[in-house]
Amino acid sequence: MITHYGHIFIQIGNELFLLDTGAPKSFGSPSRLTLAGQQFSVCDNYLGLTPDTLSGYVDISTAGIIGSDILGVFDIIIDAPGNTITLSTEKLTYAGHAVSLEFLFGIPIISAIIGSSTYRMFFDTGAQISYFQDDSLTDHPYAGHVEDFYPGFGRFLTETYTVDLKIGECIFSLRCGRLPDLLGMTLLLAGTQGIIGNQFLHDRKVGYFPRRKILVL
């Protein structure tokens, strides 16, 4: 596993794939992948996003995305400081604070407390920053602008702010932007108010156990 410009990748053979709990479908080249002894067939694009286009977005040669359709088969321990990821069809354990997850179309949803309010937010390891679709975003300290991308939408710029939030028993300060209006509406239609990206993973080890609907921090 490697991190590059805020993105997390898993190496399969000689190829890098973006680790993306926020993508319901995996894609890439080759069309057949083997992970932890399990074989999977994947399509060659997702919403028009191809390996070549993805490589341009993340500034590194990338063979595709490992999304929630594949990740949901495993218990997973992500150790970003150690540059390792463990996937197993057996039950894995990790000592920490357990946080309950919901799922919508295979994508995990987590509860985050910001101020005195609780928000439902997608947990998306493919997102380099987080997003908070609330007018109070601009009340937080300004953190500059970021260029990001979204499958089926392309590149966009967003102004970001440093938001303190609580997930379970853990407190994080995350860089949060605001999605373009069209993308933001899809979150609201799903009953969510934002996206928790992978920033909080960079300095810690976590257990992601989608079959049991648990994230251990």
C-alpha positions in Angstrom: 0.0 0.0 0.0 1.2 3.5 -0.8 -0.1 7.0 -0.4 0.5 9.7 -3.1 -0.8 13.3 -3.0 -3.5 12.4 -0.5 -4.7 9.2 -2.2 -4.3 5.6 -0.9 -3.4 2.8 -3.3 -3.2 -0.9 -3.1 -0.6 -2.8 -5.1 -1.7 -5.9 -7.0 1.2 -7.5 -8.8 3.0 -4.5 -10.5 -0.1 -2.4 -10.7 -1.6 0.3 -8.4 -5.3 0.5 -7.7 -7.0 3.4 -5.9 -8.5 2.2 -2.6 -12.1 3.6 -2.7 -14.8 2.7 -0.3 -16.9 5.5 -2.0 -17.0 3.8 -5.3 -19.8 1.1 -5.6 -18.1 -0.6 -8.5 -14.5 -1.5 -9.1 -12.9 -1.2 -12.5 -9.6 -1.5 -14.2 -7.2 -3.3 -16.4 -6.7 -6.3 -16.3 -10.3 -7.4 -16.2 -9.6 -10.2 -13.6 -8.1 -9.5 -10.2 -6.9 -11.8 -7.4 -7.0 -10.4 -3.8 -6.4 -12.5 -0.7 -7.0 -15.7 -2.8 -10.3 -14.4 -4.2 -10.9 -13.8 -7.9 -12.9 -10.9 -9.2 -14.0 -9.7 -12.7 -14.1 -6.0 -13.2 -15.3 -3.7 -16.0 -12.9 -1.3 -17.8 -14.5 1.9 -16.7 -16.8 3.5 -14.1 -19.1 6.3 -15.2 -16.8 6.9 -18.1 -13.7 7.1 -15.8 -10.9 4.9 -17.3 -7.5 4.0 -15.9 -5.8 6.6 -18.1 -8.2 9.4 -17.0 -7.8 8.4 -13.4 -4.0 8.4 -13.7 -4.2 12.0 -14.9 -6.4 13.0 -11.9 -4.2 11.4 -9.3 -0.8 12.1 -11.0 0.5 8.6 -10.9 0.0 5.6 -13.2 -3.0 3.8 -11.9 -4.7 0.6 -13.2 -8.1 1.3 -11.7 -10.2 1.4 -8.6 -10.9 -1.2 -5.9 -14.4 -0.2 -4.8 -16.9 -1.3 -2.2 -18.2 -4.3 -4.3 -14.8 -6.0 -3.7 -13.9 -4.5 -0.4 -17.2 -5.6 1.1 -16.1 -9.2 0.8 -13.3 -8.8 3.3 -12.2 -7.8 6.8 -9.6 -5.1 6.2 -6.9 -3.5 8.4 -5.4 -0.3 6.9 -2.1 0.7 8.3 -1.1 3.9 6.5 2.0 4.7 8.6 3.3 1.2 8.0 2.3 1.2 4.3 0.4 -2.0 4.6 -3.1 -3.2 4.1 -4.4 -6.6 5.3 -7.5 -8.2 3.6 -9.0 -11.5 4.7 -12.2 -13.4 4.3 -11.6 -14.6 7.9 -12.6 -12.5 10.8 -9.9 -10.0 11.7 -9.7 -8.1 15.0 -8.3 -4.7 15.9 -8.3 -3.1 19.4 -9.8 0.4 19.3 -13.0 2.5 19.4 -15.7 0.7 17.4 -18.0 2.9 15.3 -21.2 1.6 13.7 -21.6 2.0 9.9 -24.7 2.1 7.7 -24.5 1.3 4.0 -26.2 2.7 1.0 -25.6 0.9 -2.3 -22.6 -0.7 -0.7 -21.1 2.7 0.4 -20.4 3.1 4.1 -22.1 6.0 6.1 -20.7 7.2 9.4 -22.1 9.6 12.0 -20.0 12.7 12.8 -20.6 15.3 15.4 -19.8 18.9 14.4 -20.6 21.5 17.0 -23.7 20.3 18.7 -25.2 18.5 15.7 -24.8 15.0 14.3 -24.5 14.5 10.6 -24.6 11.4 8.4 -21.6 11.3 6.1 -20.2 8.9 3.5 -16.9 7.3 4.5 -14.9 7.5 1.3 -11.2 6.4 1.2 -11.0 7.6 -2.4 -11.5 11.2 -1.3 -8.3 13.2 -0.6 -10.3 15.7 1.5 -13.6 15.7 3.3 -16.8 17.6 2.3 -19.4 19.3 4.5 -22.6 20.4 2.7 -23.8 22.9 5.3 -23.9 26.7 5.4 -21.9 26.6 8.6 -18.8 25.4 6.7 -17.5 28.9 6.2 -17.7 29.6 10.0 -14.6 27.4 10.3 -10.9 28.5 9.7 -10.1 28.9 6.0 -7.6 26.4 4.7 -7.2 27.4 1.0 -8.5 25.9 -2.2 -8.1 22.3 -3.6 -8.6 20.8 -7.0 -10.4 17.5 -6.8 -12.4 15.2 -9.2 -15.5 13.1 -9.1 -16.4 10.2 -11.4 -18.9 11.2 -14.0 -18.3 14.9 -13.2 -14.6 15.6 -13.7 -12.3 18.2 -12.1 -13.5 21.0 -9.9 -12.1 23.6 -7.4 -13.4 24.0 -3.9 -12.5 26.4 -1.1 -11.7 24.4 2.1 -12.0 25.0 5.9 -10.6 23.2 8.9 -13.5 21.5 10.7 -13.2 19.9 14.1 -15.5 16.8 14.3 -16.0 13.8 16.5 -16.4 10.2 15.2 -17.2 7.8 18.0 -14.8 8.7 20.8 -12.2 10.2 18.5 -11.8 13.9 17.6 -10.3 15.0 14.3 -9.5 18.3 12.5 -10.2 17.7 8.8 -9.9 19.8 5.8 -13.4 20.1 4.3 -14.6 21.6 1.1 -18.0 21.9 -0.5 -19.1 19.9 -3.5 -20.5 21.6 -6.6 -24.2 22.0 -6.4 -25.1 19.1 -8.6 -23.0 16.7 -6.6 -24.1 18.1 -3.4 -27.7 17.5 -4.3 -27.0 13.8 -4.7 -25.7 13.7 -1.1 -28.9 15.4 0.2 -31.1 13.0 -1.8 -29.2 10.1 0.0 -30.0 11.7 3.4 -26.3 12.6 4.0 -24.6 15.9 4.6 -21.0 15.3 3.5 -18.1 12.9 2.9 -15.4 11.8 5.4 -12.3 11.4 3.2 -9.1 9.5 4.0 -7.2 12.3 5.7 -7.7 10.9 9.1 -6.2 7.5 8.1 -2.8 8.9 7.2 -1.4 8.8 10.8 -3.2 5.8 12.2 -4.1 2.1 11.9 -7.8 1.3 11.5 -10.0 -1.8 11.1 -12.6 -1.6 8.4 -15.0 -4.6 8.8 -17.9 -3.9 6.3 -19.5 -7.4 6.7 -20.0 -6.5 10.4 -20.8 -2.8 9.7 -18.0 -1.7 12.0 -15.1 0.8 11.7 -12.5 0.5 14.5 -10.4 3.7 15.1 
